[in-house]
């Protein structure tokens, strides 16, 4: 098969959709190397997508398209699909190029979540409008919709009235780095970390609900340090104010732009991983933690119970006492901690790149047949 991809996020996003895109492309290339993979991207960032030379990469080549890169991606790519003799095209990040319905190349679009519709207050009006138009078009014209969770599938049916039979649920994979034993001890000095800490990975934003973790640690008088790993946003100021008001400066550390190998090591060092988001399309840090042997506390909301699969402690993301009790369980009870580590290892096997890539190739093959 010759498969084309909208690979913008793989080259330009350091987390989230970028991680999904890189994990997907690398898994397909590693486990199914006999296929041809063509990546369309408005720009190449070598620092984010290593070894991209293994793929056939198409980017703007004319002076005008180099200036108007976004327009090239949205409006010019569809006209190139037949030219490159693709068997199928896959939009990896919630959209397909305009006009793709006019050619004969079948398409898949991956829809990660519809949070912008469920929680519109988290987004600017102009962004919501753009996301809505792109996702609505992609769901309407795609040959098949790939949803990364059952929660996302339900939302696509609810908000866009899509045919459930058109939607395939395939849980995303995590990087193989999280399944490997890392030389983690060296990270204690590299990042000036305490010997024992709670880890919270994810963009520092209101939806991720990091403030509730701080409140739980403070209210339950938990002395274990907290390490937040994620891109800061304006929401960070709320965390910093709470930390200052409650004199927690020595107990909390913020890190960002951590290499994947180091992040895997941090999970392996952590006493517990806490991911108590209000709403997610999947919740990648949950499986990253499990694959790394770190016990998980996560929300009983949205898709997170589906992702955790019974291998994590679930709690109400707005119940501070419940979060605190879950933390104390993993900090103070070694038997419980080991139980969730073992459960997590088993759960994480289902998200290995080899398993995921096999399912994606099966989806492409069924579309073409």
C-alpha positions as CSV (number, residue, x, y, z in Angstrom):
1,X,0.0,0.0,0.0
2,X,1.0,3.6,-0.6
3,X,-0.5,5.7,2.3
4,X,-0.4,9.4,2.6
5,X,-0.6,11.3,5.9
6,X,-1.3,14.9,7.0
7,X,1.9,15.0,9.1
8,X,1.9,18.6,10.2
9,X,1.6,17.7,13.9
10,X,4.3,15.2,13.7
11,X,6.8,17.9,12.7
12,X,5.5,20.9,14.6
13,X,3.7,19.8,17.9
14,X,5.9,18.7,20.8
15,X,3.1,17.0,22.7
16,X,-0.5,15.8,22.3
17,X,-1.4,15.5,18.6
18,X,2.3,15.6,17.8
19,X,3.1,12.6,20.0
20,X,0.1,10.6,18.5
21,X,1.3,11.4,15.0
22,X,4.9,10.5,15.6
23,X,4.0,7.3,17.5
24,X,1.6,6.3,14.7
25,X,4.0,6.9,11.8
26,X,7.0,5.3,13.6
27,X,5.0,2.2,14.5
28,X,3.7,1.7,11.0
29,X,7.1,2.2,9.5
30,X,8.8,-0.2,12.0
31,X,6.3,-3.0,11.9
32,X,5.0,-2.8,8.3
33,X,8.1,-1.5,6.4
34,X,6.9,-2.9,3.1
35,X,4.3,-0.2,2.6
36,X,5.2,3.3,1.2
37,X,4.4,6.2,3.6
38,X,4.1,9.7,2.2
39,X,4.0,12.6,4.7
40,X,2.5,16.0,3.8
41,X,3.7,18.8,6.0
42,X,3.9,22.6,5.6
43,X,7.2,22.6,7.4
44,X,9.9,20.3,8.6
45,X,11.3,20.4,12.1
46,X,14.2,18.0,12.5
47,X,14.4,18.5,16.2
48,X,10.9,17.1,16.9
49,X,10.6,14.3,14.3
50,X,13.8,12.3,14.3
51,X,14.5,9.9,11.5
52,X,11.9,11.4,9.3
53,X,14.2,10.5,6.4
54,X,12.7,7.0,6.5
55,X,9.5,8.5,4.9
56,X,8.8,10.3,1.6
57,X,8.2,13.8,2.8
58,X,6.2,16.4,0.7
59,X,6.3,20.1,1.7
60,X,5.7,23.4,-0.1
61,X,8.1,23.9,-3.0
62,X,6.9,27.0,-4.8
63,X,7.6,30.6,-3.4
64,X,3.9,31.3,-2.9
65,X,3.2,28.0,-1.1
66,X,6.2,28.5,1.2
67,X,4.8,31.9,2.2
68,X,1.2,30.6,2.7
69,X,2.0,27.3,4.3
70,X,-1.4,26.9,6.1
71,X,-3.3,27.5,2.8
72,X,-1.0,24.9,1.1
73,X,-1.9,22.3,3.7
74,X,-5.6,23.1,3.7
75,X,-6.3,23.6,0.0
76,X,-3.5,22.2,-2.1
77,X,-2.7,18.8,-0.7
78,X,-6.0,17.2,-1.9
79,X,-5.0,18.0,-5.5
80,X,-1.7,16.1,-5.0
81,X,-3.0,12.8,-3.8
82,X,-3.7,11.2,-7.1
83,X,-0.5,12.7,-8.5
84,X,1.4,10.8,-6.0
85,X,-0.7,7.7,-6.7
86,X,-1.8,7.1,-3.1
87,X,-4.0,4.2,-2.2
88,X,-5.3,5.9,0.8
89,X,-4.9,9.2,2.8
90,X,-5.0,9.5,6.6
91,X,-5.6,12.8,8.4
92,X,-4.0,12.2,11.8
93,X,-5.3,15.3,13.6
94,X,-9.1,15.9,13.3
95,X,-9.1,17.2,9.7
96,X,-8.8,16.4,6.0
97,X,-7.7,18.8,3.3
98,X,-10.4,20.7,1.5
99,X,-11.6,19.2,-1.7
100,X,-10.6,15.6,-0.9
101,X,-14.1,14.4,-1.6
102,X,-13.6,15.4,-5.2
103,X,-10.9,12.8,-5.9
104,X,-10.8,9.0,-6.0
105,X,-8.5,8.5,-3.0
106,X,-10.3,7.0,0.0
107,X,-9.6,8.7,3.3
108,X,-9.4,8.1,7.1
109,X,-9.6,10.9,9.7
110,X,-8.5,10.4,13.3
111,X,-10.8,12.3,15.7
112,X,-9.2,12.7,19.1
113,X,-11.9,14.5,21.0
114,X,-14.7,17.0,20.8
115,X,-13.8,18.9,23.9
116,X,-14.2,22.2,22.1
117,X,-17.9,21.4,21.9
118,X,-18.4,19.8,25.3
119,X,-16.5,22.5,27.1
120,X,-16.6,25.6,24.8
121,X,-15.5,27.9,27.6
122,X,-12.0,26.5,27.4
123,X,-11.6,27.9,23.8
124,X,-11.7,31.2,22.0
125,X,-14.8,31.7,19.8
126,X,-12.7,31.9,16.7
127,X,-10.9,28.7,17.5
128,X,-14.2,26.8,18.2
129,X,-15.6,28.0,14.9
130,X,-12.5,26.8,13.0
131,X,-12.4,23.4,14.8
132,X,-16.1,22.9,14.2
133,X,-15.9,23.5,10.5
134,X,-12.9,21.3,10.0
135,X,-14.1,18.4,12.0
136,X,-17.6,18.5,10.5
137,X,-16.2,18.4,7.0
138,X,-13.8,15.6,7.8
139,X,-16.4,13.4,9.4
140,X,-18.8,14.0,6.5
141,X,-16.3,13.2,3.6
142,X,-14.0,10.6,5.2
143,X,-14.4,7.0,4.0
144,X,-13.8,5.9,7.6
145,X,-13.5,7.8,10.9
146,X,-11.0,6.6,13.4
147,X,-12.0,7.5,17.0
148,X,-9.3,7.0,19.7
149,X,-11.9,6.0,22.3
150,X,-15.5,4.9,22.7
151,X,-16.1,8.3,24.4
152,X,-15.0,10.1,21.3
153,X,-17.1,7.8,19.0
154,X,-20.2,8.7,21.1
155,X,-19.4,12.4,20.8
156,X,-19.0,12.2,17.0
157,X,-22.4,10.5,16.8
158,X,-24.0,13.0,19.2
159,X,-22.6,16.2,17.8
160,X,-22.3,15.4,14.1
161,X,-24.9,12.8,13.7
162,X,-22.4,10.5,12.0
163,X,-23.3,6.9,11.2
164,X,-21.8,4.7,14.0
165,X,-20.9,2.1,11.4
166,X,-18.6,4.5,9.8
167,X,-16.6,5.0,13.0
168,X,-13.8,2.6,14.0
169,X,-12.5,2.7,17.6
170,X,-8.8,2.0,17.9
171,X,-7.0,3.1,21.0
172,X,-3.8,4.9,20.3
173,X,-0.4,3.6,21.2
174,X,2.4,4.9,23.3
175,X,6.0,5.3,22.4
176,X,8.1,2.1,22.9
177,X,10.4,4.2,25.2
178,X,7.9,3.8,28.0
179,X,8.2,0.0,27.8
180,X,12.0,0.1,28.2
181,X,14.0,0.2,31.4
182,X,15.7,3.6,31.6
183,X,18.8,4.8,33.5
184,X,16.4,6.8,35.7
185,X,18.6,7.4,38.7
186,X,20.7,9.9,36.8
187,X,17.6,12.1,36.4
188,X,17.5,12.9,40.1
189,X,20.6,15.0,39.7
190,X,19.9,16.3,36.2
191,X,16.5,17.8,37.2
192,X,17.3,18.3,40.9
193,X,14.5,16.0,42.0
194,X,13.6,14.7,45.5
195,X,14.0,11.0,46.2
196,X,10.2,10.5,46.4
197,X,7.7,12.4,44.4
198,X,4.2,12.4,42.9
199,X,4.3,13.0,39.1
200,X,1.6,14.9,37.1
201,X,2.2,15.0,33.3
202,X,0.2,17.2,31.0
203,X,-0.2,20.8,29.8
204,X,-0.8,23.1,32.8
205,X,-4.4,24.1,32.0
206,X,-7.7,24.2,33.8
207,X,-9.1,21.1,32.0
208,X,-6.2,19.1,33.4
209,X,-7.2,20.1,36.9
210,X,-3.7,20.3,38.5
211,X,-5.0,22.7,41.1
212,X,-7.1,19.9,42.7
213,X,-4.0,17.8,43.1
214,X,-2.3,20.7,45.0
215,X,-5.4,21.1,47.2
216,X,-5.6,17.4,47.9
217,X,-1.9,17.3,49.0
218,X,-2.3,20.3,51.2
219,X,-5.6,19.4,52.8
220,X,-4.6,15.8,53.6
221,X,-1.2,17.1,54.9
222,X,0.8,14.9,52.5
223,X,4.5,15.7,52.6
224,X,5.5,14.0,49.4
225,X,6.8,16.4,46.7
226,X,4.9,17.0,43.5
227,X,6.6,17.3,40.1
228,X,4.5,18.8,37.3
229,X,5.7,18.1,33.7
230,X,4.0,20.1,31.0
231,X,3.8,23.3,29.0
232,X,2.7,26.3,31.2
233,X,-0.3,28.4,30.3
234,X,-2.1,31.3,32.0
235,X,-3.7,28.7,34.4
236,X,-0.2,28.3,35.9
237,X,-0.7,31.5,37.8
238,X,-3.5,29.9,39.8
239,X,-1.2,27.1,40.8
240,X,1.6,29.5,41.7
241,X,-0.7,31.6,43.8
242,X,-2.0,28.5,45.7
243,X,1.6,27.3,46.3
244,X,2.6,30.7,47.6
245,X,-0.5,31.2,49.8
246,X,0.1,27.8,51.4
247,X,4.0,28.0,51.5
248,X,4.4,24.9,49.3
249,X,7.3,26.3,47.3
250,X,9.8,23.7,48.6
251,X,7.3,20.8,47.8
252,X,6.5,21.6,44.2
253,X,8.6,21.6,41.0
254,X,7.7,22.5,37.5
255,X,9.4,21.0,34.4
256,X,8.7,21.3,30.7
257,X,10.1,20.2,27.3
258,X,11.4,16.9,28.8
259,X,12.7,14.4,26.2
260,X,10.6,11.3,25.9
261,X,13.4,9.0,27.2
262,X,13.7,11.2,30.3
263,X,9.9,11.3,30.8
264,X,9.9,7.5,30.8
265,X,12.6,7.6,33.5
266,X,10.6,10.1,35.6
267,X,7.6,7.7,35.5
268,X,9.9,4.9,36.6
269,X,11.1,7.0,39.6
270,X,7.8,8.4,40.7
271,X,5.8,7.1,43.6
272,X,2.5,7.7,41.8
273,X,1.3,9.3,38.6
274,X,-1.8,11.5,38.9
275,X,-3.9,12.4,35.9
276,X,-7.2,13.8,37.2
277,X,-8.4,15.7,34.1
278,X,-12.0,16.9,33.9
279,X,-12.4,15.6,30.3
280,X,-10.2,13.8,27.8
281,X,-10.4,12.0,24.5
282,X,-8.0,9.4,25.6
283,X,-5.5,10.3,28.4
284,X,-2.1,9.2,27.1
285,X,-0.2,9.8,30.3
286,X,-2.3,7.1,32.0
287,X,-0.9,4.4,29.7
288,X,2.6,5.9,29.6
289,X,2.6,5.6,33.4
290,X,1.4,2.0,33.4
291,X,4.0,0.9,30.7
292,X,6.7,2.5,32.8
293,X,5.6,0.7,36.0
294,X,4.2,3.7,37.8
295,X,0.8,3.3,39.6
296,X,-1.9,5.6,38.4
297,X,-4.6,7.8,40.0
298,X,-7.0,9.1,37.3
299,X,-10.5,10.6,37.0
300,X,-13.7,8.6,36.9
301,X,-14.8,11.1,34.2
302,X,-15.1,10.9,30.3
303,X,-13.0,8.2,28.7
304,X,-10.5,7.8,31.5
305,X,-12.1,4.7,33.1
306,X,-12.1,3.2,29.6
307,X,-8.4,4.0,29.1
308,X,-7.5,2.8,32.6
309,X,-9.3,-0.5,32.1
310,X,-9.5,-1.3,35.8
311,X,-5.8,-0.9,36.3
312,X,-5.8,2.5,38.1
313,X,-7.4,4.1,41.2
314,X,-10.4,6.2,40.0
315,X,-11.6,9.3,41.7
316,X,-14.0,12.2,41.3
317,X,-11.8,15.0,39.8
318,X,-13.6,17.6,41.9
319,X,-13.5,15.7,45.2
320,X,-10.4,16.8,47.0
321,X,-10.8,14.4,49.9
322,X,-11.1,11.5,47.5
323,X,-8.0,12.5,45.6
324,X,-6.1,12.8,48.8
325,X,-7.2,9.4,50.1
326,X,-6.1,7.8,46.8
327,X,-2.7,9.4,47.1
328,X,-2.3,8.2,50.7
329,X,-3.2,4.7,49.5
330,X,-0.3,4.6,47.0
331,X,2.2,6.5,49.3
332,X,1.5,4.6,52.5
333,X,0.5,1.1,51.3
334,X,3.3,-0.8,49.5
335,X,1.0,-3.8,48.8
336,X,-1.6,-1.6,47.1
337,X,1.1,0.2,45.1
338,X,2.5,-3.1,43.8
339,X,-0.9,-4.3,42.9
340,X,-1.6,-1.4,40.7
341,X,1.9,-1.5,39.2
342,X,1.2,-5.2,38.1
343,X,-2.3,-4.3,36.8
344,X,-0.8,-1.4,34.9
345,X,1.8,-3.5,33.2
346,X,-0.8,-5.9,31.9
347,X,-3.1,-3.1,30.7
348,X,-0.3,-1.3,28.9
349,X,0.4,-4.4,26.7
350,X,-2.8,-3.6,24.8
351,X,-1.3,-0.2,23.7
352,X,2.0,-1.4,22.4
353,X,2.9,0.1,19.0
354,X,3.1,-3.4,17.4
355,X,-0.5,-4.1,18.4
356,X,-1.7,-0.7,17.4
357,X,0.0,-0.7,14.0
358,X,-1.6,-4.1,13.2
359,X,-5.0,-2.7,13.8
360,X,-4.4,0.4,11.6
361,X,-3.1,-1.7,8.7
362,X,-6.2,-3.9,9.0
363,X,-8.4,-0.8,8.8
364,X,-6.6,0.5,5.7
365,X,-6.8,-3.0,4.1
366,X,-10.6,-3.3,4.8
367,X,-11.2,0.1,3.3
368,X,-9.3,-0.8,0.1
369,X,-11.0,-4.2,-0.3
